[in-house]
Amino acid sequence: MGQIRHGSATTTHAVRAAIQRSQTSLAALSKEFGINPKTVAKWRKRQTVEDQKTGPKEPRSTVLSETDEAMIVAFRRHTWRVRKTLWFWACLCDSITPAVSIR
């Protein structure tokens, strides 16, 4: 069974290990494996053949302060009233408009 790589990976663990063991020049290795010389240099500097983590080092808190929560609730209540009023007037206009005929 083959190694699972992410979508933009250009090398496998085996290629990365070969790059790290090799004493050949960057240009020769990049030509041999068909990859960019910068990729060869990157894998040569690293101590492991594993991909680095790309997410945040520490997760951010998702808990709101009481003040923030109160502001959000007030905003939602205000916008709900506006939307409800607009919906009411739209329904009212739709129900009146067909009954009115202009000649």
Residue pairs with C-beta under 8 A, 6 or more apart in sequence:
3 12
3 13
3 14
5 12
6 51
9 51
10 35
10 36
10 39
11 19
11 33
11 35
11 39
11 43
13 49
13 50
15 33
15 35
16 43
16 46
16 49
17 49
18 33
19 29
19 33
19 40
19 43
19 44
20 43
20 44
20 46
20 49
22 29
24 32
26 37
26 40
26 41
26 44
27 37
29 37
29 40
30 36
30 37
30 39
30 40
33 40
43 49
64 72
